[in-house]
Amino acid sequence: MKNKFKSIIFIILIFSLVGCGNNNNANNANAQKAEEKKPDTKIITDVTGKKVEIPTNIKRIADSWQAHNEVITMLGAGDKIVATVLTEKSRPWLYKVNSQMHNAVTVFNSDGSANTEELIKTKPDIVFMPLNAKNADRVSQLGVPTVQLNFTDFDGLKKTFKLTGEILGSDAEKRADEYISYLDGKLNMITDVTSKIPESEKPKVLHVTSLSPLTVDGSDTIIDAWIKVAGGINAASDVKGNNKQISMEQMLKWNPDVIILSSNTLMKQSGKQIKDILLQDQSWKQVNAVKSEKVYFNPDGAFYWDRYSAEEALQIQWAAKTLHPDKFSQMDILKETRSFYKSFLNYDLSEKEANKIINNEAPDK
């Protein structure tokens, strides 16, 4: 009887151990399966210093920084933009060179706010936002990795390309390096000439963003940076930042030698209309730039050449030739524009299209 009892206990123990083994195997299998489903991630640091965990394989992008949509396109991921701040009306050349933009939903507003319900519907793997964007925290709370970016000078522009390339992966990193190499080459070529120009011979340049009210771009801006590279002096260096309102009296005191009308002043009127208004105004007629007919409106392509754009690489060349045509007589802006679009935007600009961009005109429909 005692032996029989021991046998029963032994059998129960064996079955228990087998059951535990099966459960452990099942649990291990489930854990392994869950691990396989979890996407690979990496940690990056955005411009705020925040550590952000992002997927290594990004397939769907939301981008609320207007200028950065072009960066994404140049790095070969333009077809991955599913949510944007742009419209075809606001950036017709970008939609021309990257037709995939037509598939993106406009869920962000120009002030940085977002329609979060529509954003969620696009199922982005990552959201790019400009520094201090409105609702950045709210968007981040949606559970989608949110990366903030910004730059105010050429080093910052290069860092933006570097970080975006790192986020998007190996091919994008290679493209970023190629762009940075091109930009550095043009910066060096231009500054080799302009650095030798005496300060007394450099023209005072006023970059105007609006005539009414009168607003200009001052120091600590990318505008200030390219004016200096191109061999000019920012007439508005006394003020700090973008789109700063000034009085006509202040402008007359500065008395700029050259006036450049920002491309984004032309959203409601053509460049010719804006220029004609300025040239016919009695107050402006007192200014050296108007007297010598050195009033220009800025080229505008896939993004504004003059404002926080990848096309700053073209802007510095155009500005250098505009300010010092005798020193850059061999520079062919038309040819350079076509080459740039072919190399970095994978688009063959015709001569007519390149001229339209340089003259701040929209593409043919």
CORLIN-V906094 format. One record per residue. N is the residue number from 1. RES is the residue in three letters. SS is DSSP state (A for helix, B for strand, O for the rest). Layout:
{{N/RES/SS} {N/RES/SS}}
//
This chain:
{{1/MET/O} {2/LYS/A} {3/ASN/A} {4/LYS/A} {5/PHE/A} {6/LYS/A} {7/SER/A} {8/ILE/A} {9/ILE/A} {10/PHE/A} {11/ILE/A} {12/ILE/A} {13/LEU/A} {14/ILE/A} {15/PHE/A} {16/SER/A} {17/LEU/A} {18/VAL/A} {19/GLY/A} {20/CYS/A} {21/GLY/A} {22/ASN/A} {23/ASN/A} {24/ASN/A} {25/ASN/A} {26/ALA/A} {27/ASN/A} {28/ASN/A} {29/ALA/A} {30/ASN/A} {31/ALA/A} {32/GLN/A} {33/LYS/A} {34/ALA/A} {35/GLU/A} {36/GLU/A} {37/LYS/A} {38/LYS/O} {39/PRO/O} {40/ASP/O} {41/THR/B} {42/LYS/B} {43/ILE/B} {44/ILE/B} {45/THR/B} {46/ASP/O} {47/VAL/O} {48/THR/O} {49/GLY/O} {50/LYS/O} {51/LYS/B} {52/VAL/B} {53/GLU/B} {54/ILE/B} {55/PRO/B} {56/THR/O} {57/ASN/O} {58/ILE/O} {59/LYS/O} {60/ARG/O} {61/ILE/B} {62/ALA/B} {63/ASP/B} {64/SER/O} {65/TRP/O} {66/GLN/O} {67/ALA/O} {68/HIS/A} {69/ASN/A} {70/GLU/A} {71/VAL/A} {72/ILE/A} {73/THR/A} {74/MET/A} {75/LEU/O} {76/GLY/O} {77/ALA/O} {78/GLY/A} {79/ASP/A} {80/LYS/A} {81/ILE/B} {82/VAL/B} {83/ALA/B} {84/THR/B} {85/VAL/O} {86/LEU/O} {87/THR/O} {88/GLU/O} {89/LYS/O} {90/SER/O} {91/ARG/O} {92/PRO/A} {93/TRP/A} {94/LEU/A} {95/TYR/A} {96/LYS/A} {97/VAL/A} {98/ASN/O} {99/SER/A} {100/GLN/A} {101/MET/A} {102/HIS/A} {103/ASN/A} {104/ALA/O} {105/VAL/B} {106/THR/B} {107/VAL/O} {108/PHE/B} {109/ASN/O} {110/SER/O} {111/ASP/O} {112/GLY/O} {113/SER/O} {114/ALA/B} {115/ASN/O} {116/THR/A} {117/GLU/A} {118/GLU/A} {119/LEU/A} {120/ILE/A} {121/LYS/A} {122/THR/O} {123/LYS/O} {124/PRO/O} {125/ASP/O} {126/ILE/B} {127/VAL/B} {128/PHE/B} {129/MET/B} {130/PRO/B} {131/LEU/O} {132/ASN/O} {133/ALA/O} {134/LYS/O} {135/ASN/O} {136/ALA/A} {137/ASP/A} {138/ARG/A} {139/VAL/A} {140/SER/A} {141/GLN/O} {142/LEU/O} {143/GLY/O} {144/VAL/O} {145/PRO/B} {146/THR/B} {147/VAL/B} {148/GLN/B} {149/LEU/B} {150/ASN/O} {151/PHE/O} {152/THR/O} {153/ASP/O} {154/PHE/A} {155/ASP/A} {156/GLY/A} {157/LEU/A} {158/LYS/A} {159/LYS/A} {160/THR/A} {161/PHE/A} {162/LYS/A} {163/LEU/A} {164/THR/A} {165/GLY/A} {166/GLU/A} {167/ILE/A} {168/LEU/A} {169/GLY/O} {170/SER/A} {171/ASP/A} {172/ALA/A} {173/GLU/A} {174/LYS/A} {175/ARG/A} {176/ALA/A} {177/ASP/A} {178/GLU/A} {179/TYR/A} {180/ILE/A} {181/SER/A} {182/TYR/A} {183/LEU/A} {184/ASP/A} {185/GLY/A} {186/LYS/A} {187/LEU/A} {188/ASN/A} {189/MET/A} {190/ILE/A} {191/THR/A} {192/ASP/A} {193/VAL/A} {194/THR/A} {195/SER/O} {196/LYS/O} {197/ILE/O} {198/PRO/O} {199/GLU/A} {200/SER/A} {201/GLU/A} {202/LYS/O} {203/PRO/B} {204/LYS/B} {205/VAL/B} {206/LEU/B} {207/HIS/B} {208/VAL/B} {209/THR/B} {210/SER/B} {211/LEU/B} {212/SER/O} {213/PRO/O} {214/LEU/B} {215/THR/B} {216/VAL/B} {217/ASP/O} {218/GLY/O} {219/SER/B} {220/ASP/O} {221/THR/O} {222/ILE/A} {223/ILE/A} {224/ASP/A} {225/ALA/A} {226/TRP/A} {227/ILE/A} {228/LYS/A} {229/VAL/A} {230/ALA/O} {231/GLY/O} {232/GLY/B} {233/ILE/B} {234/ASN/B} {235/ALA/O} {236/ALA/O} {237/SER/O} {238/ASP/O} {239/VAL/O} {240/LYS/B} {241/GLY/O} {242/ASN/O} {243/ASN/O} {244/LYS/B} {245/GLN/B} {246/ILE/O} {247/SER/O} {248/MET/A} {249/GLU/A} {250/GLN/A} {251/MET/A} {252/LEU/A} {253/LYS/A} {254/TRP/A} {255/ASN/O} {256/PRO/O} {257/ASP/O} {258/VAL/B} {259/ILE/B} {260/ILE/B} {261/LEU/B} {262/SER/O} {263/SER/A} {264/ASN/A} {265/THR/A} {266/LEU/A} {267/MET/O} {268/LYS/O} {269/GLN/O} {270/SER/O} {271/GLY/A} {272/LYS/A} {273/GLN/A} {274/ILE/A} {275/LYS/A} {276/ASP/A} {277/ILE/A} {278/LEU/A} {279/LEU/A} {280/GLN/A} {281/ASP/O} {282/GLN/O} {283/SER/O} {284/TRP/A} {285/LYS/A} {286/GLN/A} {287/VAL/O} {288/ASN/A} {289/ALA/A} {290/VAL/A} {291/LYS/A} {292/SER/O} {293/GLU/O} {294/LYS/O} {295/VAL/B} {296/TYR/B} {297/PHE/B} {298/ASN/O} {299/PRO/O} {300/ASP/B} {301/GLY/O} {302/ALA/O} {303/PHE/O} {304/TYR/B} {305/TRP/O} {306/ASP/O} {307/ARG/O} {308/TYR/O} {309/SER/O} {310/ALA/O} {311/GLU/O} {312/GLU/A} {313/ALA/A} {314/LEU/A} {315/GLN/A} {316/ILE/A} {317/GLN/A} {318/TRP/A} {319/ALA/A} {320/ALA/A} {321/LYS/A} {322/THR/A} {323/LEU/A} {324/HIS/O} {325/PRO/O} {326/ASP/O} {327/LYS/O} {328/PHE/O} {329/SER/O} {330/GLN/O} {331/MET/O} {332/ASP/O} {333/ILE/A} {334/LEU/A} {335/LYS/A} {336/GLU/A} {337/THR/A} {338/ARG/A} {339/SER/A} {340/PHE/A} {341/TYR/A} {342/LYS/A} {343/SER/A} {344/PHE/A} {345/LEU/O} {346/ASN/O} {347/TYR/O} {348/ASP/O} {349/LEU/O} {350/SER/O} {351/GLU/A} {352/LYS/A} {353/GLU/A} {354/ALA/A} {355/ASN/A} {356/LYS/A} {357/ILE/A} {358/ILE/A} {359/ASN/O} {360/ASN/O} {361/GLU/O} {362/ALA/O} {363/PRO/O} {364/ASP/O} {365/LYS/O}}
//
